[in-house]
Amino acid sequence: MAHTLSANKRIRQSEARRARNKSDKSKMKTSIKKYMGALATGDVQAAEMALRASISTIYSVAGKGVIHKNQAARRASRMAKKLNALKTSK
C-alpha cells in the first residue's frame, strides 16, 4: 500500500491508463479478427474494406503509444501481404 499522496495518485493514474490501453488493444484485436474472417470467406472486396479499417485502428492505437510503431507497421504489412496472396490466387 502506498504511503504518500503522490504514490496514491500514480496508482490511480496507472489504473486509468491500463484500462484505456486494454480497451484500445481489444478494439484493435477485434478489427483484426473481422479482417481475418473476411479473408477466410474469400470475398476480396469485403477483405479490402476490413483491411482499411483494421490498419486505421492499428495506427491509431500505435499513435497513442499502446503498441510500438514498428509493431503497427509489421502487423499492417503482414495483413496486406495476406490480402495480396488472396488476390493473386484468384
N, C-alpha and C positions, 0 to 999 in steps of 0.2 A: 504494500500500500504506500502511495506517495505521501510525503510529509509536507511538502511546500506547495504553495498556491500555483507556482509556475509548473511544477511537475504534474499537478492535477489538470491544469489547462492543457499540457502536452498530451496527456492521456485522452482527454475529451477530443482534442483535435485529431489525434491519430485514429480514434474510433470512427470519427466522421469521415475522414479520408478513406479508411479501409472500406467502409460501407459504400462510398461513392465509387471507389475503384472496382469493388466487387460487382456493382451494378453495371458499370461500363464494360467490364470484361465479359459478363454474362450476355450483354447485348451484342457484343462482338461475336461471341461463340454461336449465338442463336442465328445471326445473319450468315455466318459461315455454314452452319448446318442447313439452312434454307438453300444456299447456293449448291451445296453438295447433293441435296435432294433433287434440285432442278437438273443438275448434271447427270444424276443417275437415271432420270427419266429419258434422257437423250434429246430433250427439247432445247435446241440451241438458242432460240430467242429468249426463252424463259431463263436459261442459264446466263445469258449475257446481261439481262436486266438484274438478276440476282447478284452477279459478279460486280456490277457497278455499285449496287447498294452496299455490298459487303466491303468493297475496297474503301468506299467513303467512310463507313463505320470504323474500319481498321485504322485509317489515317487520323480520324478524329480522336480515337482513343489514344493513339500514339502522340498526338499533339498535346493531350492532357498529361502525358507522362506516365500513363498506366502501363504501357509496354514501350519498349525501346523502338526508336525509329527504324533501325535496321531489321528488327523483328517484323515490323509492319511491312517493310519493303519485301522481305523474304516471303511472308505469307501471301501478299498480293501477287508476287511473281509466280509462286507455285500454283496459285489458283488460276491465274491467266494461262499458265502452261497446260493445265488440265483441260481448260476450255479449248485451247488451240489443238490439242490432241484429239478432242472430240470432233472438232470441225474437219480435221484432215482425214479422220477415219470415215466420215460420211461421204 
